Amino acid sequence: MPHAPPLLFAVLRLAGGGALIIVIALALGRPFPTGTALHGLLFLGGLLNYAVFYAGLNYGVLFISAGETAILNYTMPFWIAIFGRMVLGYRLGPARLAGLLLGFVGVVLVVADKLRPEAEPTWSAYLFVLAGALSWGAGSVFFVRYLSGVPLEWAVGLQNVYGAAPLALAWATIEGGRLPEPVFAFWLALGFSVVLASFVAQLAFFSLLRRREAAVVGSYTFLVPVSAAVFGFLLLSEPVAAVALLGGVCVVVGISLVNRAARQVAEPATRALI
């Protein structure tokens, strides 16, 4: 991030990842989605899942700490559960709500040492990050509800590309079209983000959304801060506090509760079919 404007970095990672996914779609011979209305839905999906989410996230981290950003960002599973209940009819039982709450508490514990609340906080930054998380949750449910018939590779690739377009406009106006410093650290970070974050992770996430309940898939994102703490320890020798270890346990137990609730809902339906 020290070597590139935040919005431009988001544009490049989305466009690069989307291009790679589209290449896969072409190589596999997936039928190209047609129809103005369908591409309008894909654009709206890209707006929710990428443009609004990254705009809120990148604006927020400029003014608030990484810990505060993570806590607000990982309210996303709650929004998925709420929108899933409203739009898809998913059940919100006590076990699922307890699992989501426990997972969120785990995230708070993991990032507790990164909380740096200021005496005069920039409230708009908190609002932008929260809006980004809400948009991500809404976009995930939107994907399940309206884009289930689109081949996965085209659905994810085009969402990336369409999501990059509004961010490119914001980069040109807000960041003045400033270009990155072409240093090795920038190219390394961009390559990592394009290949692993935008290509591999996005395909995995949206593929899972078609196989499992959105609330279950969303709960697994609680593992992201836990993974960050683990790799910070392994790669950067960052200490892991006891409270962070407790947070990791809370996350794992919370995800287990959400999955258990999903299985309890699915089993009666399966028996009825038999």
N, C-alpha and C positions, 0 to 999 in steps of 0.2 A: 503493500500500500504506500510506502514512502516514495515509490518510483512512478506511480500512475494515479491519475484522477480516479476517484472511487466509482463514479458512474461509467466512465470509459472502461474500467476493468470489468464491470458487470456486463457491459455490452459485448466485449471481446469474449468473455467466457461463455456467455449465452449463445452468441453467434457461432463461435467455434464448436461448442458442444452440439448445437443444433445441426450444423453442417455435417459433423461426423455421423450423427444418427440418421440424417437424410441419406447419406452415402450407404449406410446399412440397409435402409428401406429400399433403395434402388437395387442394391446387390441381391437382396432377397426377393425382388420382384413384387413387393407389396403394392397393391393398387392405389394409385394416387387419389386422395379424397377430392371430390368435385362438388360444385355448388356454392354459390355466394353465401347462402345462409350457413352452411357448414363451416366455411372459412371464417365467417363472422364469429361463430362459436369458438373456433380455434384461437382467433385473435383475443376474444374475451378471456379464454383460459390462460393464454400467455400473459395478458394484463394482470390477472389475479395471481397466478402462480409465480410470476417472475418480475414484471415491471414494478408493480406496487410493492411487492415484498422486498425487492432489492433496493428500491428507492428509499423505503422506510428504514431498512437496516443500515444502508450506507450513510444516510443522514444522521441516524441516531448515534453510530459509533464515533462520529466526529465530536460529540459533546458529552456522552456518558460512558461509564466504564464498561469493560468487556463483560463483567459479571452482571451488571444491570441489564445490558443488552441481551445476554443469554436468558435471563429470567423472563423478560418480556417476550422474547422470541419464542420460547418454549411454552408459552400459553397456547400455542397452535393446536396441540391435541385436544384441549378443551373446546376450541372452536370447531374442530372436526366433529367431535361428539355432539355438540349442540346442533350444528348445521345438518349432520347426518340424521339426527332425530327429526328435525323439521322437514328435510327434503326427501330422505331415503327411508324414513320410518324405523331407524335403528332404535333398539331398546336401550334405555339408560338405567340399569339396575344399580342397587347399592354397591355390589362388588365392583362393577366397572367404574363407578364414580370414585370409590375408595382407591382403586388402582391408579386412576389418573391423578388423584390428589397426592397419593404417596409418591408417584413418579415425579411430580412437580416439586414436592418437598425435597426429593433427592437431588434434583437439579439445583435448587437453591443452596443446599448444603455443599455440593461439589464446587460451585462458583463463589461460595461465601467469602473466600479470601480475596476475590477480585472486586468486591463491592467497594466503590469509592464515591458515596453520595456527597455532593457538594453542598456548601452552605446556601448557594443560590442556584439551584438546578435549572437546566434549560428544559422546561416542561414540554415544549414542542418536540424535543428529541424523544422523550418518553412516548409521546402520543404517536409519533411517526413509526417507531419500532413496533408499538402495539398494533397500529393499523396494518403494518406489514405482516405481522403474525396472523391477524384476523383474515387478511386477504389470502394468505397461504392456506389457511384452513378452509375458507370458502372455495378457493380454487380447487382443492383436492376433492371436495364433494361435488363441485361443478363437473370435474373430469369424469367422475363415476356416473353422474346423472345424464350428461349430455354428449359425452364423447366415447361412450363404450363401444360404438359400432365402427369407429375409425381404427385402422391398423395401428398397433401400438407405436411402431417406429415413426410413422408419419405424425401421429397425434403428439408425441413428445418432441420430435424434431421441429415441427412447425410452431408449436407453442414456444419453444426456445427462440426461434427466429422472430416470430411476431412479438414476443415479449421484449426482445432487444431493440425493436424499432422505437417505441416511446422513450426508452432510456437513451438511445442515441440522440434523439431530439433534445432531451434534458441535458445531456452532456454538451451539446453544441451551444445551448442557451445559458445554462447555469455555470458550467465549467469552462465556457468560452472556447470550446474546441481544443483545449490544451492536450498535447500529446504526451505519452509516457517517456521516461528515460529508458533507452534501449540497452539496459545493463543486464548481466546474466541473471541477477536475482529476480528481475521482472519476468524474463522469459521462463525461468524455472517455475515461478509461482503461477504464471498464466498457463503453462503446459500442464501442470498438476491440476489446476482448476478445470480446464477444458476436458481433459481425458478422464479424470476420476470423479470430479464433482458434477460436471454438467453432462458428461456422456454416460459413464458407468452408473453413478448414483441415481441420476434422474430416470434412466431406463428401469433400474431396479425398483425405485419407489413407485412409479406409476404402473409397472407390471404387477407389483404386489397389491395395488389398489384395485386391480381387476380380479384378484384371487381371494382377498380377505376383506373383512369389513374395514371401512376407512378409519374407524376409531381404533381398531387393533393396530393397523399399520402406523397411524399417527403416534401411538404410544411408544413405538420403538425409537422415535426421534429423541426421546429422553436419553438414549444412550450416547448421543453426540457429545454433550459436555463430558460425560464419563470417559469416552474414548479420547477426547482432547486431553484430559488429565493424565490418562495412561501414557499416551504418546509424548506428552510434555515431560513425563518422568523418564521414559525410555530414550528419547532423542535429545532432550534439552536439559536433563538432570534437574528438572524442577521438582521440589519436594511435594509430597502428597500428604496432606494433613489427615489426622484421624477422622475429622468431621467429613472430609471428602470421601473417605472410605465408607463411612456410614451412609453418605448420600448415594454412593454406588449400589450399596445393598438395597436401599429404599427404591431405587430405580428398577432393579431387577425384580424385586418383589411386586412392585406396582405393575410392571409389564405382565408378570405372571397372573396377577389378579384380573387384568383386562382380558387376557387370553382365556382364562378359565371361565369368565363370564360369557365370552363368545362361544365357547364349546357347549356350555349349558344351554344356550339358546339354540344352537345348531342340532344338538342331539335329539330333542323332541321332534323337530321337523324331519330329521332323518328317519326316525322310527315311524313317523306318520306315513312317509313315502313307502316304507317297507310293508 
